[in-house]
Amino acid sequence: MARKPDSAAVAAKREREKRMVSEMIELFCRKNHGCRADGLCPACAELEAYARARSEKCPFMEGKTFCSNCRVHCYKPEMRERIREVMRFSGPRMIFHHPVAAIRHVVETRAEQRRLRKGSLS
């Protein structure tokens, strides 16, 4: 089943998410695998391609904030564990590498958590 074309806002959100996951994987790879800015190790390159493909095909992009808040987990279990490891490592360090994006992430996460709590109380 083909995905319907994105609105400009959803397309921008999709690209922002793909860019952020790539930056987080790059940071993880550089600090844990010794890779330089000119490329990723094969395992991290595979994870990045997989994560970007999942974002590209996500039918819930318009309404979701982050994959961790999604009700449908489309990652294979192995890849899900690998991306969790990257997020646990890179997430706290993003404030030093991409402060605006990191602050935006915290604000959006908190807003989503409040929205989800209100929805469960109804």
C-alpha positions in Angstrom: 0.0 0.0 0.0 1.5 3.3 -1.1 1.8 6.2 1.4 -0.1 9.3 0.5 2.0 12.4 -0.4 3.2 14.5 2.6 2.1 18.0 3.3 5.0 20.5 3.4 4.9 20.5 7.2 5.0 16.7 7.4 7.7 16.4 4.8 9.8 18.9 6.8 9.2 17.0 10.0 10.1 13.7 8.3 13.4 15.2 7.0 14.2 16.7 10.5 13.7 13.3 12.1 15.9 11.6 9.6 18.6 14.2 10.0 18.4 14.0 13.8 18.7 10.2 13.8 21.7 10.4 11.4 23.4 12.9 13.7 22.8 10.7 16.8 24.1 7.6 15.1 27.2 9.6 13.8 27.9 10.8 17.3 27.5 7.3 18.8 29.8 5.8 16.1 32.4 8.5 16.5 32.6 8.1 20.3 32.2 4.3 20.5 33.7 2.9 17.3 36.4 5.6 16.7 34.9 6.6 13.3 35.6 10.0 11.9 33.3 12.6 10.3 34.0 11.1 6.9 31.9 8.0 7.5 30.3 5.4 9.7 31.4 1.9 10.5 29.4 -0.8 8.5 27.2 -1.6 11.5 26.2 2.0 12.1 25.8 2.7 8.4 23.4 -0.2 8.3 21.5 1.1 11.3 21.3 4.6 9.8 19.9 3.3 6.5 17.4 1.2 8.3 16.2 4.1 10.6 16.0 6.5 7.7 13.9 3.9 5.7 11.6 3.4 8.7 11.1 7.2 8.9 10.5 7.5 5.2 7.7 4.9 5.3 6.1 5.9 8.6 2.3 6.4 8.0 2.0 8.1 11.5 4.4 11.0 10.9 1.8 13.6 11.0 0.5 12.8 14.4 3.4 11.4 16.3 6.3 13.1 18.0 8.9 10.4 18.2 9.1 6.7 17.5 9.3 5.9 21.3 5.8 7.4 21.7 4.3 5.4 18.8 1.9 2.6 19.5 3.2 0.6 16.5 6.8 -0.3 16.7 7.9 -1.0 13.1 11.6 -1.7 14.0 12.8 -5.4 14.0 13.7 -6.3 17.6 17.4 -6.4 16.9 17.3 -3.0 15.3 15.1 -1.6 18.0 17.6 -2.6 20.6 20.5 -1.1 18.6 18.7 2.3 18.1 17.8 2.3 21.8 21.5 2.0 22.6 22.3 4.9 20.3 19.6 7.0 21.8 20.7 6.3 25.4 24.2 7.3 24.5 23.7 10.2 22.2 20.5 11.7 23.7 22.2 13.4 26.7 25.2 14.5 24.6 23.1 16.2 21.9 22.8 19.3 24.1 26.6 19.9 23.4 26.5 19.0 19.7 23.1 20.3 18.6 21.6 22.4 21.4 18.6 23.8 19.6 17.5 20.4 18.4 18.1 18.9 21.8 15.9 21.6 23.5 13.2 21.1 20.9 13.2 17.4 21.6 12.8 17.9 25.3 9.9 20.4 24.8 8.1 18.2 22.3 8.6 15.1 24.5 7.1 16.8 27.6 4.2 18.1 25.6 3.5 14.7 24.2 3.7 13.1 27.6 1.1 15.6 28.9 -1.1 15.0 25.9 -1.0 11.2 26.4 -1.8 11.6 30.2 -4.8 13.8 29.4 -6.0 11.3 26.9 -5.7 8.3 29.3 -7.6 10.2 32.0 -10.6 10.8 29.7 
